[in-house]
């Protein structure tokens, strides 16, 4: 039997997040866009238990859809530090999980000047540890969290087979926060450069979990793609519902403009995009939790494209009003483009999907270090 319903505990979590997003995020979107997420809001999010609590992936996508419905930028900013801790849990061995996979963590993946494979940041053997040297970019919370998960190239090793992951505590000598990036969308995120200048990390803080390291990083990316796709669904839903309400309230020639055929058809297309994207994400999340992620890449690619269409149509349906900051539709258009670039881009998902259709081994691959995925 195929079920499209939610379990009782999932419904409770969904309602809890929806209430939080409706009360704490949506009314403050412009304020958060200007000033970032304040500590008081982070504490209120912590009190919900939705950042630190370990939930299965189908439940996680529910959470992130609702947060992004409230505000996509705040959704990333609130969850990313805990997502980093989950990334450590995926890559670490059992003893490291107990010691390192807690608190807030910034994932340092991206670099402004990076090779096609691997990283320009280098990890050099020194005594019983490693010295890290390089610069990371687009790091959510970089320099301002408890720990940093740094991906680096092992000295003398090339390509993806020669990468390592290291956990660096805040305040470690040689670890410095750089400039904050000015972003086109998702301004509430707070993305920074992180500078590593001979930062020494003990060998016990190099993540060496069981199994092939490359495969574990790929699994991490697969989960990342789905959670980010759920954020796109939440954003698309917000843009659609706002456009629906606006076109029903605005009148021309004695009737709501939503009743004109061209606008009505556009609204119908937007509704279909939202629903199709959501079901693809839910299905893929269920399959990935069972060890199969063949549908992950399709869900991620479709959610990115559907969210862009819905946000773009939202601006179009509002006309000139859609292009001014009096209304949030222009923000959703900027935010969806940022989400489509970061986790990882649609092109990578489509490349993997093409491989599936052509009978090639299913793989998300490892994206270039020139992008910063939001790990979840």
C-alpha positions as CSV (number, residue, x, y, z in Angstrom):
1,X,0.0,0.0,0.0
2,X,1.3,3.5,-0.9
3,X,0.8,6.1,1.8
4,X,1.0,9.9,1.2
5,X,0.2,10.9,4.8
6,X,2.4,11.9,7.7
7,X,2.9,10.1,10.9
8,X,1.5,11.7,14.0
9,X,4.9,12.8,15.3
10,X,5.7,14.2,11.9
11,X,2.5,16.2,11.9
12,X,3.4,17.6,15.4
13,X,6.9,18.6,14.2
14,X,5.5,20.2,11.0
15,X,3.0,22.2,13.0
16,X,5.7,23.3,15.5
17,X,8.0,24.5,12.8
18,X,5.2,26.2,10.8
19,X,4.2,28.1,13.9
20,X,7.8,29.2,14.6
21,X,8.3,30.2,11.0
22,X,5.0,32.1,10.9
23,X,5.6,34.0,14.1
24,X,9.4,34.5,14.2
25,X,10.6,34.5,10.6
26,X,8.0,35.7,8.1
27,X,7.2,39.0,9.9
28,X,11.0,39.8,10.2
29,X,12.2,38.9,6.7
30,X,13.4,42.4,5.8
31,X,15.0,42.9,9.2
32,X,16.8,39.6,9.0
33,X,17.9,40.4,5.5
34,X,19.5,43.7,6.7
35,X,21.0,42.6,10.0
36,X,21.3,38.8,10.0
37,X,19.9,36.4,12.6
38,X,20.2,37.8,16.1
39,X,21.3,35.6,19.1
40,X,17.8,35.9,20.7
41,X,16.2,34.3,17.6
42,X,18.8,31.5,17.6
43,X,18.0,30.8,21.2
44,X,14.3,30.6,20.4
45,X,15.0,28.2,17.6
46,X,17.2,26.1,19.9
47,X,14.3,25.9,22.4
48,X,12.2,24.1,19.7
49,X,14.7,21.3,19.7
50,X,14.6,21.2,15.9
51,X,18.2,22.2,15.4
52,X,19.9,19.7,17.6
53,X,17.4,16.8,17.5
54,X,18.3,13.9,15.4
55,X,15.5,13.2,13.0
56,X,15.2,10.9,10.0
57,X,15.5,12.5,6.6
58,X,11.8,12.5,5.7
59,X,11.1,14.5,8.8
60,X,14.1,16.7,8.1
61,X,12.7,17.8,4.7
62,X,9.4,18.7,6.4
63,X,11.3,20.9,8.9
64,X,13.3,22.7,6.2
65,X,10.3,23.3,3.9
66,X,8.5,25.1,6.7
67,X,11.6,27.1,7.8
68,X,12.1,28.3,4.2
69,X,8.5,29.2,3.8
70,X,9.1,31.6,6.7
71,X,12.4,32.9,5.3
72,X,14.9,30.9,3.2
73,X,17.9,32.9,4.4
74,X,17.0,32.5,8.0
75,X,16.3,28.8,7.4
76,X,19.9,28.3,6.3
77,X,21.4,30.5,9.0
78,X,19.6,28.8,11.8
79,X,20.2,25.3,10.8
80,X,23.7,25.4,9.1
81,X,25.7,25.3,12.4
82,X,23.9,22.1,13.5
83,X,24.1,20.7,10.0
84,X,27.8,20.9,10.3
85,X,27.7,18.7,13.4
86,X,25.7,16.2,11.5
87,X,28.4,16.3,8.8
88,X,31.0,15.4,11.3
89,X,28.8,12.5,12.5
90,X,28.7,11.1,9.0
91,X,32.4,11.4,8.4
92,X,33.8,10.5,11.8
93,X,34.4,7.2,13.6
94,X,32.5,6.3,16.8
95,X,35.0,7.8,19.2
96,X,35.2,11.0,17.2
97,X,31.4,11.4,17.0
98,X,31.1,11.4,20.8
99,X,33.9,14.0,21.1
100,X,33.4,16.3,18.1
101,X,29.8,16.0,16.7
102,X,28.2,18.5,19.1
103,X,27.9,22.2,19.4
104,X,27.8,24.5,16.3
105,X,30.0,23.7,13.4
106,X,30.9,25.7,10.2
107,X,31.7,23.6,7.1
108,X,34.7,25.0,5.2
109,X,34.5,23.5,1.7
110,X,34.6,26.3,-0.9
111,X,37.6,28.3,-2.1
112,X,37.8,31.3,-4.4
113,X,40.8,29.9,-6.3
114,X,40.5,26.2,-6.4
115,X,41.7,23.4,-8.7
116,X,39.2,21.3,-10.7
117,X,39.6,18.4,-8.3
118,X,40.6,18.8,-4.7
119,X,41.6,21.9,-2.8
120,X,44.2,24.6,-2.7
121,X,44.2,24.5,1.1
122,X,46.9,22.1,2.1
123,X,47.3,19.8,5.1
124,X,51.0,19.2,5.9
125,X,52.2,16.6,8.3
126,X,53.9,18.1,11.5
127,X,54.8,15.8,14.3
128,X,51.6,14.2,15.7
129,X,49.3,16.4,13.7
130,X,48.6,18.5,10.6
131,X,49.3,22.1,9.7
132,X,46.5,23.6,7.6
133,X,47.2,26.5,5.3
134,X,44.8,28.2,2.9
135,X,41.7,30.3,2.5
136,X,38.1,29.1,2.5
137,X,35.1,31.1,1.2
138,X,31.3,31.2,1.6
139,X,31.5,29.6,5.1
140,X,28.2,29.9,7.0
141,X,29.1,31.3,10.4
142,X,32.8,31.1,9.7
143,X,34.9,32.2,12.7
144,X,31.9,32.5,14.9
145,X,31.0,28.9,15.9
146,X,32.4,26.3,18.2
147,X,34.2,24.3,15.5
148,X,35.2,24.3,11.9
149,X,35.1,21.3,9.6
150,X,37.9,22.0,7.1
151,X,38.4,20.1,3.9
152,X,42.0,20.2,2.7
153,X,44.4,18.5,0.3
154,X,46.9,16.2,1.9
155,X,50.4,17.3,1.0
156,X,51.8,15.3,-1.9
157,X,48.4,13.8,-2.7
158,X,46.3,14.8,-5.8
159,X,42.6,14.8,-6.6
160,X,39.6,13.7,-4.6
161,X,41.5,10.6,-3.3
162,X,43.9,12.9,-1.5
163,X,41.5,15.0,0.5
164,X,41.1,15.0,4.3
165,X,38.6,16.5,6.7
166,X,39.8,18.2,9.9
167,X,37.9,19.6,12.9
168,X,39.4,22.8,14.2
169,X,38.2,24.4,17.4
170,X,37.3,28.1,17.6
171,X,40.2,30.2,18.8
172,X,42.8,27.8,17.5
173,X,46.1,29.6,16.6
174,X,46.2,30.3,12.9
175,X,42.4,30.2,12.4
176,X,41.0,33.6,11.6
177,X,37.6,34.9,10.3
178,X,37.9,36.9,7.1
179,X,35.5,39.3,5.4
180,X,31.8,38.8,5.3
181,X,30.5,38.2,1.8
182,X,27.9,40.5,0.2
183,X,25.4,38.1,-1.3
184,X,22.7,38.7,-4.0
185,X,20.2,36.6,-2.0
186,X,20.1,34.8,1.3
187,X,21.6,37.8,3.0
188,X,20.6,36.6,6.5
189,X,22.9,33.6,6.2
190,X,26.1,35.3,7.3
191,X,28.8,33.8,5.0
192,X,32.5,34.6,5.6
193,X,36.0,33.8,4.5
194,X,38.1,31.7,6.8
195,X,41.9,32.0,6.8
196,X,44.1,29.2,7.9
197,X,47.7,30.2,8.5
198,X,49.7,27.2,9.6
199,X,46.8,26.2,11.9
200,X,47.9,23.0,13.7
201,X,45.3,20.2,14.2
202,X,46.0,17.0,16.2
203,X,45.8,13.8,14.3
204,X,42.8,12.7,16.5
205,X,40.9,15.5,14.9
206,X,41.3,14.2,11.4
207,X,38.0,12.4,10.5
208,X,38.7,8.8,9.7
209,X,35.3,7.0,9.9
210,X,34.7,3.5,8.5
211,X,34.3,3.0,4.8
212,X,35.7,4.9,1.8
213,X,36.1,8.5,2.6
214,X,35.0,9.6,-0.9
215,X,31.8,7.6,-0.6
216,X,30.9,9.0,2.8
217,X,31.4,12.6,1.4
218,X,29.1,11.6,-1.5
219,X,26.4,10.4,0.9
220,X,26.7,13.7,2.7
221,X,26.2,15.6,-0.5
222,X,23.2,13.4,-1.3
223,X,21.5,14.4,1.9
224,X,22.5,18.0,1.4
225,X,20.8,18.1,-2.0
226,X,17.5,16.8,-0.6
227,X,17.3,19.2,2.3
228,X,18.2,22.1,0.0
229,X,15.5,20.9,-2.4
230,X,13.0,21.0,0.5
231,X,14.0,24.6,1.1
232,X,13.2,25.3,-2.5
233,X,9.8,23.8,-2.1
234,X,9.1,26.0,0.9
235,X,10.2,29.1,-1.0
236,X,8.1,28.2,-4.0
237,X,5.1,27.6,-1.8
238,X,5.6,31.1,-0.2
239,X,5.9,32.8,-3.6
240,X,2.8,31.0,-5.0
241,X,0.6,31.7,-2.0
242,X,1.5,35.4,-2.0
243,X,0.9,35.7,-5.8
244,X,-2.4,33.9,-5.4
245,X,-3.6,36.3,-2.7
246,X,-2.4,39.4,-4.5
247,X,-4.1,38.5,-7.8
248,X,-7.3,37.7,-6.0
249,X,-7.3,41.0,-4.2
250,X,-6.3,43.2,-7.1
251,X,-9.2,44.0,-9.4
252,X,-9.4,45.2,-13.1
253,X,-12.5,45.7,-15.2
254,X,-14.7,44.7,-12.3
255,X,-13.2,41.4,-11.3
256,X,-10.0,40.0,-9.6
257,X,-7.1,39.8,-12.1
258,X,-6.7,36.1,-11.0
259,X,-9.9,35.4,-13.0
260,X,-8.3,36.4,-16.3
261,X,-7.3,33.3,-18.2
262,X,-3.6,34.0,-18.7
263,X,-3.1,34.8,-15.0
264,X,-5.3,31.8,-13.9
265,X,-3.2,29.5,-16.1
266,X,0.0,30.9,-14.6
267,X,-1.3,30.3,-11.1
268,X,-2.2,26.7,-12.0
269,X,1.3,26.1,-13.4
270,X,2.8,27.5,-10.2
271,X,0.6,25.2,-8.0
272,X,1.6,22.2,-10.1
273,X,5.3,23.0,-9.7
274,X,5.0,23.3,-6.0
275,X,3.1,20.0,-5.6
276,X,5.3,18.0,-8.0
277,X,8.5,19.2,-6.3
278,X,7.2,18.4,-2.9
279,X,6.2,14.8,-3.7
280,X,9.5,14.2,-5.5
281,X,11.4,15.4,-2.5
282,X,9.3,13.3,0.0
283,X,9.7,10.2,-2.1
284,X,13.5,10.7,-2.5
285,X,13.9,11.3,1.2
286,X,12.2,8.1,2.0
287,X,14.3,6.1,-0.4
288,X,17.6,7.7,0.7
289,X,16.9,6.8,4.3
290,X,16.6,3.2,3.2
291,X,20.0,3.3,1.5
292,X,19.0,4.2,-2.1
293,X,19.3,7.7,-3.4
294,X,18.7,7.2,-7.2
295,X,15.8,9.6,-7.1
296,X,17.7,12.2,-5.1
297,X,19.3,13.9,-8.1
298,X,16.0,14.1,-10.0
299,X,14.2,15.7,-6.9
300,X,17.0,18.2,-6.4
301,X,17.2,19.3,-10.1
302,X,13.4,19.6,-10.4
303,X,13.0,21.5,-7.1
304,X,15.6,24.1,-8.3
305,X,14.0,24.6,-11.6
306,X,10.4,24.6,-10.2
307,X,11.3,27.1,-7.5
308,X,12.8,29.5,-10.0
309,X,9.8,29.3,-12.3
310,X,7.4,29.9,-9.4
311,X,9.4,32.8,-8.0
312,X,9.9,34.4,-11.5
313,X,6.1,34.1,-12.2
314,X,5.4,35.6,-8.8
315,X,7.4,38.7,-9.8
316,X,5.7,38.7,-13.2
317,X,2.1,38.5,-11.8
318,X,2.7,41.5,-9.5
319,X,4.0,43.5,-12.4
320,X,6.0,46.6,-11.3
321,X,5.0,45.9,-7.7
322,X,7.0,42.7,-8.0
323,X,10.2,44.5,-8.6
324,X,10.1,46.8,-5.5
325,X,11.0,45.8,-2.0
326,X,7.5,46.7,-0.7
327,X,6.7,43.1,-1.6
328,X,8.7,39.9,-0.8
329,X,8.5,38.3,-4.3
330,X,11.7,39.9,-5.5
331,X,13.5,38.5,-2.4
332,X,12.3,35.0,-3.2
333,X,13.5,35.3,-6.7
334,X,17.0,36.3,-5.5
335,X,17.0,33.6,-2.8
336,X,16.0,30.7,-5.1
337,X,18.9,31.5,-7.4
338,X,21.3,31.4,-4.4
339,X,19.9,28.0,-3.3
340,X,20.2,26.6,-6.8
341,X,23.9,27.5,-6.9
342,X,25.0,26.3,-3.5
343,X,23.9,22.7,-2.7
344,X,25.2,21.7,-5.3
345,X,24.2,23.3,-8.6
346,X,21.4,21.9,-10.8
347,X,23.9,21.0,-13.5
348,X,25.6,18.4,-11.2
349,X,22.3,16.9,-10.3
350,X,21.3,16.7,-13.9
351,X,24.7,15.1,-14.9
352,X,24.1,12.4,-12.3
353,X,20.5,11.9,-13.5
354,X,21.7,11.6,-17.1
355,X,24.0,8.8,-15.8
356,X,21.1,7.0,-14.3
357,X,19.0,7.2,-17.5
358,X,22.0,6.0,-19.5
359,X,22.6,3.0,-17.3
360,X,25.8,4.4,-15.6
361,X,26.5,4.0,-11.9
362,X,24.5,6.4,-9.8
363,X,26.6,9.0,-8.1
364,X,26.2,12.6,-7.0
365,X,29.9,13.1,-7.6
366,X,31.9,15.7,-5.7
367,X,31.2,19.2,-6.8
368,X,34.0,21.7,-7.4
369,X,35.4,23.3,-4.4
370,X,34.5,26.6,-6.0
371,X,31.0,26.2,-4.5
372,X,29.8,26.1,-0.9
373,X,27.2,23.4,-0.1
374,X,25.0,23.9,2.9
375,X,25.6,20.6,4.7
376,X,22.6,19.1,6.5
